[in-house]
Amino acid sequence: MNPASEQATGFWAPRPPALDAILARLESLSLKPEFALQRKMALARGLRPYLEGIAGRLVAPLAQETELANLFLLCDFYPEDGQLTLIEQLRDVITEHIPNEERQWLDPLKHSYFDMLELTSLPKPGEDLTVRSLGDRTTLVVPGHESINDLAVGRVLLTRLVGTPDGGESGKAVWAGCGIVLSQADANAMLERTVEWRREMELTTGSFALGEWREFTKRFGYMFLWAFAQLRTDALVDAVVHIRYRRPDDQPYLYAVALYDHHEYRFFVDGLSEMSELKPEKMAPQVGRQGQIDEIPPARTWVQRDGSGGTDSLVAKVTLTSSQLIVECDSPARLDQIKHRLASSFGFSLHFRGETLVPPARQLSIAELMSDEPPPLVVTPEEDHTLLNQFLEKAYLEWSDQPHLALGGHTPRHAAASAARRGKVGALIDEMAQHDPGRRRCGRPGFDYNRLRAHVGLDELPE
């Protein structure tokens, strides 16, 4: 979908009063208890991507999409329980009088269909508008309306027109109430997708009776709604991928995190130092709990910076301790690149413990997502702590029951039950706590390590 200047928008257009009245009668019929299931099935078919697919988890249908799905119910849907269509049912009504000026719209409604119509004349206030079908090149004249006065020639309308009661001989039609404005590129993409689905149906069923454009759109016009929903979903997913998550100091937020175990500290120091994309950071001396220099090798850190756009942003950080490797990146794509680099350099010396790729959940408007510049979102320390806690809790509680090379291949829980290895388990947990990424990112550990100590059978430490 195109940038905000050309993004799809809905519009409303008035219907003739008599057409409005007959549609209200059809709506009333559809709400009767005996038609309730069929109504539900028809609307579910028209809005299927929002009910069954990923679209509904990202965005709600436009009001015009819902109205177009409702027009499919009223004008196109054949009940699956043997009932007559709503238009046929209304024709048979004898319990109340339907004025002729309303009844004359039943045939035009029955023959109406969804279409994608290109503007071939410039909309002018108070003047009729000429549109042409992208499917069969049929040209129709419809009343102009202020809701589309600002559109340029070439824009495309996903809508439904209803021919005038004169049988369409005049080439004139009226709006069925609403539509969606599309760019040429988006309309062509939707058309190609719909044509592809059409071919698949023909091959699956062995029937090529859908060759006529009007026949196809009358029966399966709701597929235009599916294609539009897919278009919106693709655009939103692309927009979400490009959101820039920032810390309060305006540095990139490193939400994509991977955790590894290892057992060859010096090998990793040498290998990471040779990676040209990573630069070592100066580390403070490792200090033990009593203030003495610890026997455990000091933690080392390497960072990757992005100097594009005149900035010097830290976009990745790799922290190496005596037994763990923590990788933090500003996007899943960058994390994936570094993971591949690590795998090619260290192979089976690395043991993958888990990763988190999900940024904080935020409710964004469509305008924000569809803007030309990806929206920057500031992540608070509280949000950061919550995400880290969820990730580390799962990773570390699982760690307690996984064999560890530093413990001679024993699991931490099993090793903690042995007097000879108990101290080593405690030292590993202390090192995890000391280099918890939460200390630097949000001012406190991302995990309660007394929970891990209790989990493996060690005594808890005072806070």
C-alpha positions in Angstrom: 0.0 0.0 0.0 1.3 3.4 -0.9 2.4 6.1 1.5 0.0 8.2 3.5 -0.6 10.6 0.6 -2.2 7.8 -1.4 -3.4 5.4 1.3 -6.8 3.8 0.9 -9.7 5.6 2.5 -13.4 5.0 2.7 -16.1 7.3 1.5 -19.9 7.6 1.8 -22.3 8.6 -0.9 -26.1 9.1 -0.6 -28.6 6.7 -2.1 -31.9 7.7 -3.7 -34.6 7.6 -0.9 -36.5 4.8 -2.5 -33.4 2.7 -2.9 -32.5 3.4 0.8 -36.0 2.3 1.8 -35.9 -1.0 -0.1 -32.5 -1.8 1.4 -33.9 -1.1 4.8 -36.6 -3.7 4.1 -34.0 -6.2 3.0 -32.1 -5.5 6.2 -35.2 -6.1 8.3 -35.8 -9.5 6.6 -32.2 -10.5 7.3 -32.6 -9.9 11.0 -35.5 -12.3 11.4 -34.7 -15.3 13.6 -35.1 -17.8 10.9 -32.5 -16.1 8.8 -30.0 -15.4 11.7 -27.6 -18.2 10.8 -27.5 -17.4 7.1 -26.9 -13.7 8.0 -24.0 -14.7 10.2 -22.5 -17.0 7.5 -22.7 -14.3 4.8 -21.1 -11.6 6.9 -18.4 -14.0 8.1 -17.7 -14.8 4.4 -17.3 -11.2 3.5 -15.1 -10.3 6.5 -13.3 -13.6 6.7 -9.7 -12.2 6.8 -10.6 -10.2 9.9 -12.3 -13.2 11.6 -9.9 -16.0 10.8 -6.6 -14.5 9.7 -3.9 -12.2 11.0 -5.7 -9.1 9.8 -8.1 -9.1 12.7 -5.2 -9.1 15.2 -3.7 -6.0 13.6 -6.5 -3.8 12.5 -10.3 -3.6 12.5 -12.2 -3.5 9.2 -13.2 0.0 7.9 -16.8 0.9 8.3 -17.1 0.8 4.5 -15.8 -2.7 4.4 -18.5 -3.8 6.9 -21.2 -2.0 4.9 -20.0 -3.6 1.6 -20.1 -7.0 3.3 -23.6 -6.2 4.4 -24.6 -5.4 0.8 -23.2 -8.8 -0.2 -25.6 -10.3 2.3 -28.6 -8.3 1.0 -28.0 -8.5 -2.7 -25.8 -11.5 -3.5 -25.9 -14.2 -0.9 -27.7 -17.5 -1.6 -28.8 -19.1 1.6 -27.3 -22.6 2.2 -30.4 -24.0 4.0 -32.8 -23.8 1.0 -34.3 -20.4 1.8 -34.9 -17.9 -1.0 -32.6 -15.0 -1.3 -33.6 -11.8 0.6 -34.6 -10.1 -2.7 -36.7 -13.1 -3.7 -38.3 -13.1 -0.2 -39.2 -9.4 -0.4 -40.7 -9.9 -3.9 -43.1 -12.5 -2.4 -44.2 -10.3 0.6 -48.0 -9.9 0.4 -48.6 -8.9 4.0 -47.6 -5.3 3.5 -47.7 -2.8 0.7 -44.4 -1.9 -1.0 -44.7 1.3 -3.1 -43.8 0.9 -6.7 -41.0 3.5 -6.4 -39.3 1.2 -4.0 -40.2 -2.1 -5.7 -38.7 -0.9 -9.0 -35.2 -1.1 -7.4 -35.4 -4.8 -6.7 -34.3 -5.9 -10.2 -31.4 -3.4 -10.3 -30.3 -4.6 -6.9 -30.4 -8.2 -8.0 -28.2 -7.4 -11.0 -25.8 -5.2 -9.1 -22.3 -6.4 -8.2 -19.0 -5.3 -6.7 -16.5 -3.7 -9.0 -13.3 -1.7 -9.1 -14.0 1.4 -11.1 -11.5 3.9 -12.4 -12.3 7.6 -12.5 -12.1 8.7 -16.1 -13.4 12.3 -15.5 -12.4 14.9 -13.0 -15.0 15.1 -10.2 -16.7 18.5 -10.2 -19.3 19.8 -7.7 -22.8 19.2 -8.9 -21.8 17.3 -12.1 -22.0 13.6 -13.0 -19.0 11.5 -12.9 -17.8 8.9 -15.4 -16.2 5.7 -14.2 -14.8 2.6 -16.0 -14.6 -1.0 -14.7 -11.1 -2.4 -14.5 -12.6 -5.8 -15.2 -14.6 -5.5 -18.4 -14.1 -1.8 -19.3 -17.8 -1.0 -18.9 -18.4 2.7 -18.6 -21.1 4.2 -16.3 -22.2 7.6 -15.2 -22.9 8.3 -11.5 -23.9 11.4 -9.6 -21.0 13.4 -8.3 -20.6 13.9 -4.6 -18.5 16.0 -2.3 -17.0 13.0 -0.6 -15.0 12.3 -3.8 -14.6 15.8 -5.2 -10.8 15.9 -4.3 -9.9 12.7 -6.2 -7.8 12.8 -9.3 -8.5 11.0 -12.6 -7.1 7.5 -12.4 -7.9 6.8 -8.8 -9.9 3.6 -8.4 -13.1 3.0 -6.3 -13.9 -0.4 -4.8 -17.6 0.0 -4.6 -21.0 -1.2 -5.7 -23.2 0.7 -8.2 -26.9 0.1 -8.8 -28.2 0.6 -12.3 -31.2 2.9 -12.7 -34.6 1.3 -13.0 -34.8 2.1 -16.7 -32.9 -1.2 -17.3 -29.5 0.4 -17.6 -30.2 1.7 -21.1 -29.1 5.2 -20.2 -25.7 3.9 -18.9 -26.5 5.6 -15.6 -26.1 4.2 -12.1 -26.3 5.3 -8.5 -24.1 4.7 -5.5 -25.1 1.8 -3.2 -23.9 3.9 -0.3 -20.2 3.7 0.1 -16.8 2.6 -1.3 -13.1 2.6 -0.8 -10.7 4.8 -2.7 -7.5 3.1 -4.0 -4.4 4.1 -5.9 -3.9 2.5 -9.3 -1.0 0.4 -7.9 -3.1 -1.0 -5.0 -6.1 -1.6 -7.3 -3.9 -3.6 -9.7 -2.4 -5.6 -6.9 -5.8 -6.4 -5.6 -7.0 -7.3 -9.1 -4.1 -9.6 -9.7 -4.7 -11.4 -6.4 -8.4 -11.8 -7.1 -7.7 -13.1 -10.6 -5.3 -15.6 -9.1 -7.9 -16.9 -6.6 -10.4 -17.1 -9.5 -8.0 -19.3 -11.5 -7.4 -21.5 -8.5 -11.2 -22.0 -8.1 -11.6 -22.8 -11.8 -8.8 -25.4 -11.6 -10.1 -26.9 -8.4 -13.6 -27.3 -9.6 -12.9 -28.0 -13.2 -15.5 -25.4 -14.1 -14.7 -22.4 -16.3 -18.1 -20.8 -16.0 -16.6 -17.8 -14.3 -15.2 -16.3 -17.5 -17.7 -13.5 -17.6 -16.6 -10.6 -15.3 -20.1 -9.8 -14.1 -20.8 -13.4 -13.4 -17.7 -13.7 -11.3 -18.1 -10.5 -9.4 -21.7 -11.2 -8.7 -20.9 -14.5 -7.1 -17.5 -13.9 -5.6 -17.2 -10.1 -5.3 -16.5 -10.5 -1.6 -13.0 -11.6 -2.7 -12.3 -8.0 -3.4 -12.8 -7.4 0.3 -10.4 -10.3 1.1 -7.8 -8.8 -1.2 -8.2 -5.3 0.3 -7.9 -6.8 3.8 -4.7 -8.6 2.7 -3.4 -5.4 1.3 -4.0 -3.6 4.6 -2.4 -6.4 6.5 0.7 -6.5 4.4 1.1 -2.7 4.7 0.7 -2.8 8.4 3.1 -5.6 8.9 5.7 -3.7 6.8 5.0 -0.6 8.9 5.4 -2.4 12.2 8.7 -3.9 11.0 10.0 -0.4 10.5 8.9 1.1 13.7 11.9 2.7 15.6 11.9 1.7 19.3 13.9 4.2 21.4 15.1 4.4 24.9 14.3 7.6 26.9 17.8 8.9 26.0 16.8 8.6 22.3 19.2 5.7 21.7 17.8 2.6 19.9 16.0 0.2 22.2 17.6 -3.3 22.0 14.5 -5.5 22.4 15.7 -8.5 20.3 17.7 -10.6 22.7 19.4 -14.0 22.4 21.0 -16.0 25.2 23.7 -18.7 24.9 25.7 -20.9 27.2 29.4 -21.6 26.3 32.5 -23.1 28.0 35.4 -21.6 26.1 35.9 -18.1 27.3 39.3 -17.3 25.8 38.2 -18.8 22.4 35.2 -16.5 22.4 37.2 -13.4 23.4 39.6 -14.0 20.5 36.8 -14.7 18.0 34.6 -11.7 19.0 37.6 -9.4 18.9 38.3 -10.4 15.3 34.8 -9.5 14.1 35.1 -6.2 12.2 31.5 -5.2 12.8 31.9 -5.4 16.6 34.0 -3.0 18.6 35.2 -3.9 22.2 34.2 -1.7 25.1 36.4 -1.0 28.1 35.2 -3.0 31.0 35.6 -2.2 34.7 37.4 -4.8 36.9 35.2 -7.7 38.0 34.6 -7.3 41.8 33.4 -10.1 44.0 30.9 -9.8 46.8 33.6 -9.0 49.4 35.4 -6.4 47.3 38.2 -8.6 46.0 39.0 -9.3 42.4 37.0 -12.4 41.5 38.7 -15.5 40.1 36.0 -15.7 37.5 37.2 -14.1 34.2 35.9 -10.6 33.7 32.8 -10.0 31.6 33.7 -8.5 28.2 31.4 -6.4 25.9 31.4 -5.6 22.2 29.1 -3.2 20.5 28.0 -2.4 17.0 27.2 1.2 16.1 25.2 2.8 13.2 26.6 6.1 11.9 24.1 6.6 9.2 22.1 9.9 9.2 24.8 11.7 11.1 24.2 9.7 14.3 26.3 7.3 16.3 23.7 4.9 17.6 24.4 1.7 19.4 22.4 -0.9 17.6 23.8 -4.2 19.0 25.6 -5.3 22.1 27.3 -8.6 22.8 28.2 -9.5 26.4 30.5 -12.4 27.2 30.8 -13.8 30.7 32.6 -17.0 31.8 29.7 -19.1 30.9 27.1 -17.1 28.9 26.8 -15.0 25.8 24.1 -12.3 25.7 23.3 -10.7 22.3 21.0 -7.5 22.3 19.9 -5.9 19.0 17.5 -3.2 17.8 15.7 -5.5 15.5 15.1 -9.2 14.8 16.8 -8.8 11.4 20.0 -7.5 13.0 19.9 -10.2 15.7 19.5 -12.9 12.9 22.6 -11.5 11.2 24.7 -11.7 14.3 23.4 -15.1 15.2 24.5 -16.4 11.8 27.9 -14.8 12.3 28.3 -16.4 15.7 27.2 -19.8 14.4 29.8 -19.7 11.5 32.6 -18.6 13.9 31.9 -20.8 17.0 29.7 -23.6 15.8 28.9 -26.2 18.5 30.8 -24.3 21.1 27.6 -22.3 21.6 24.5 -23.7 23.2 21.4 -21.7 22.4 19.2 -21.0 25.4 16.4 -18.9 23.9 15.5 -15.5 22.4 12.9 -12.8 22.6 11.9 -10.8 19.5 8.7 -9.1 20.6 8.8 -5.4 21.4 6.4 -3.7 23.9 2.7 -3.9 22.8 1.5 -0.4 21.7 -1.8 0.7 20.2 -1.0 2.8 17.1 -3.3 4.6 14.8 -3.5 3.7 11.1 -2.2 7.2 10.3 0.9 6.6 12.5 1.6 3.3 10.8 1.1 4.6 7.3 3.1 7.8 7.7 6.1 8.3 5.4 8.5 8.2 8.3 8.4 5.2 10.6 7.0 6.3 14.0 9.6 6.4 16.9 8.3 4.8 20.1 9.9 5.5 23.5 10.1 2.4 25.7 10.0 3.1 29.4 12.2 1.3 32.0 9.1 -0.3 33.4 8.2 -1.8 30.0 11.7 -2.9 29.4 11.9 -4.6 32.8 8.6 -6.5 32.1 9.9 -7.8 28.8 13.2 -8.9 30.2 11.6 -10.6 33.2 9.3 -12.6 30.9 12.3 -13.7 28.8 14.8 -14.4 31.6 12.3 -16.2 33.8 11.6 -18.8 31.1 15.2 -19.1 30.0 16.7 -19.5 33.5 14.0 -21.7 35.0 14.6 -24.1 32.1 18.4 -23.7 32.6 18.1 -25.5 35.9 17.2 -28.8 34.3 19.6 -28.7 31.3 23.0 -30.3 31.3 25.8 -27.7 31.7 29.4 -28.3 30.6 30.8 -26.1 33.5 29.1 -28.6 35.8 30.7 -31.7 34.2 27.5 -32.3 32.1 25.2 -32.4 35.2 22.1 -30.2 35.4 22.3 -27.3 37.8 19.6 -28.9 39.9 21.4 -32.2 40.1 24.8 -30.5 40.7 23.3 -28.4 43.6 22.5 -31.6 45.5 26.2 -32.5 45.5 28.5 -30.9 48.1 31.4 -30.9 45.5 29.5 -29.0 42.9 27.1 -26.9 45.0 29.5 -24.0 45.2 30.0 -23.9 41.4 26.2 -23.7 40.8 26.0 -20.8 43.2 28.9 -19.0 41.5 27.2 -19.4 38.1 23.9 -18.0 39.4 25.8 -15.1 41.1 27.5 -14.3 37.8 24.2 -14.3 36.0 22.8 -11.9 38.6 25.9 -9.6 38.4 25.6 -9.3 34.6 21.9 -9.3 34.3 21.1 -6.9 31.4 18.4 -5.3 33.4 20.9 -3.6 35.7 22.2 -1.5 32.8 19.0 -1.1 30.9 16.5 -0.3 33.6 18.5 0.1 36.8 17.5 -3.2 38.4 17.9 -7.0 37.6 15.4 -8.3 35.1 15.0 -11.5 37.2 14.8 -12.5 40.9 17.8 -14.8 41.2 16.7 -16.0 44.6 13.9 -17.8 42.7 16.5 -19.6 40.6 18.5 -20.5 43.7 15.4 -21.9 45.4 14.5 -23.7 42.2 17.7 -25.7 42.1 17.8 -26.3 45.8 20.2 -23.6 47.1 19.7 -21.2 50.0 18.4 -17.8 49.1 20.7 -14.8 49.6 19.7 -11.6 51.6 18.6 -8.8 49.4 
